[in-house]
Amino acid sequence: MTMTREEQIQQIRDCGQTITEKAESIYGDYACPTNLQVVITMKANELPNITVNREFFSDIMMERNGGHIKQASLNRL
């Protein structure tokens, strides 16, 4: 299936719209998010793929440490 430039541009727009519509669930409800990555992968003659990668500190760890992040953990960021 060969796609035209216009079709591929529309696919990017469609992915963007999907990301916008699902922004709340993509962000999630984590107590302490540290990193969020949203990637649209387009391969020749294939439908695009949206990948979401999230990193976050454990809320249990945060509670155990009185809501404080130790300096060693911050250095990772």
CYANA upper distance limits for C-alpha pairs under 8 A (distance plus 0.5 A):
  1 MET  CA     45 ASN  CA      6.06
  1 MET  CA     46 GLU  CA      8.04
  2 THR  CA     45 ASN  CA      5.77
  3 MET  CA      7 GLU  CA      6.38
  3 MET  CA      8 GLN  CA      6.99
  3 MET  CA     45 ASN  CA      6.65
  4 THR  CA      8 GLN  CA      6.85
  5 ARG  CA      9 ILE  CA      6.68
  6 GLU  CA     10 GLN  CA      6.66
  7 GLU  CA     11 GLN  CA      6.74
  8 GLN  CA     12 ILE  CA      6.96
  9 ILE  CA     13 ARG  CA      6.88
 10 GLN  CA     14 ASP  CA      6.54
 11 GLN  CA     15 CYS  CA      6.64
 11 GLN  CA     47 LEU  CA      8.34
 11 GLN  CA     48 PRO  CA      7.59
 12 ILE  CA     16 GLY  CA      6.65
 12 ILE  CA     40 ILE  CA      8.39
 12 ILE  CA     48 PRO  CA      8.37
 13 ARG  CA     17 GLN  CA      6.68
 14 ASP  CA     18 THR  CA      6.74
 15 CYS  CA     19 ILE  CA      6.66
 15 CYS  CA     40 ILE  CA      7.87
 15 CYS  CA     48 PRO  CA      8.33
 15 CYS  CA     50 ILE  CA      7.74
 16 GLY  CA     20 THR  CA      6.62
 17 GLN  CA     21 GLU  CA      6.58
 18 THR  CA     22 LYS  CA      6.59
 19 ILE  CA     23 ALA  CA      6.17
 19 ILE  CA     26 ILE  CA      8.23
 22 LYS  CA     26 ILE  CA      6.52
 23 ALA  CA     27 TYR  CA      6.56
 24 GLU  CA     28 GLY  CA      6.72
 25 SER  CA     29 ASP  CA      8.33
 26 ILE  CA     52 VAL  CA      7.64
 27 TYR  CA     36 LEU  CA      7.93
 30 TYR  CA     56 PHE  CA      7.40
 30 TYR  CA     59 ASP  CA      8.25
 31 ALA  CA     56 PHE  CA      8.36
 31 ALA  CA     57 PHE  CA      8.13
 31 ALA  CA     58 SER  CA      8.25
 31 ALA  CA     59 ASP  CA      6.30
 32 CYS  CA     56 PHE  CA      6.12
 32 CYS  CA     57 PHE  CA      5.96
 32 CYS  CA     58 SER  CA      7.88
 32 CYS  CA     59 ASP  CA      7.43
 33 PRO  CA     54 ARG  CA      8.06
 33 PRO  CA     55 GLU  CA      6.61
 33 PRO  CA     56 PHE  CA      4.61
 33 PRO  CA     57 PHE  CA      6.90
 34 THR  CA     54 ARG  CA      8.33
 34 THR  CA     55 GLU  CA      6.02
 34 THR  CA     56 PHE  CA      5.43
 34 THR  CA     57 PHE  CA      7.47
 34 THR  CA     77 LEU  CA      7.90
 35 ASN  CA     54 ARG  CA      6.28
 35 ASN  CA     55 GLU  CA      5.47
 35 ASN  CA     56 PHE  CA      7.28
 36 LEU  CA     52 VAL  CA      7.92
 36 LEU  CA     53 ASN  CA      6.39
 36 LEU  CA     54 ARG  CA      5.21
 36 LEU  CA     55 GLU  CA      6.98
 37 GLN  CA     52 VAL  CA      6.27
 37 GLN  CA     53 ASN  CA      5.60
 37 GLN  CA     54 ARG  CA      6.99
 38 VAL  CA     50 ILE  CA      7.57
 38 VAL  CA     51 THR  CA      6.29
 38 VAL  CA     52 VAL  CA      5.17
 38 VAL  CA     53 ASN  CA      7.04
 39 VAL  CA     50 ILE  CA      6.17
 39 VAL  CA     51 THR  CA      5.65
 39 VAL  CA     52 VAL  CA      7.02
 40 ILE  CA     48 PRO  CA      7.04
 40 ILE  CA     49 ASN  CA      6.14
 40 ILE  CA     50 ILE  CA      5.10
 40 ILE  CA     51 THR  CA      6.96
 41 THR  CA     48 PRO  CA      6.01
 41 THR  CA     49 ASN  CA      5.63
 41 THR  CA     50 ILE  CA      6.92
 41 THR  CA     51 THR  CA      8.27
 42 MET  CA     46 GLU  CA      7.53
 42 MET  CA     47 LEU  CA      7.39
 42 MET  CA     48 PRO  CA      5.07
 42 MET  CA     49 ASN  CA      7.12
 43 LYS  CA     47 LEU  CA      7.87
 43 LYS  CA     48 PRO  CA      7.32
 57 PHE  CA     61 MET  CA      7.83
 57 PHE  CA     62 MET  CA      7.80
 58 SER  CA     62 MET  CA      6.81
 59 ASP  CA     63 GLU  CA      6.65
 60 ILE  CA     64 ARG  CA      6.64
 61 MET  CA     65 ASN  CA      6.68
 62 MET  CA     66 GLY  CA      6.75
 62 MET  CA     67 GLY  CA      5.18
 62 MET  CA     68 HIS  CA      6.79
 62 MET  CA     69 ILE  CA      7.42
 63 GLU  CA     67 GLY  CA      5.85
 65 ASN  CA     69 ILE  CA      7.69
 69 ILE  CA     73 SER  CA      6.98
 69 ILE  CA     74 LEU  CA      7.35
 70 LYS  CA     74 LEU  CA      7.10
 71 GLN  CA     75 ASN  CA      6.76
 72 ALA  CA     76 ARG  CA      7.51
 73 SER  CA     77 LEU  CA      7.79
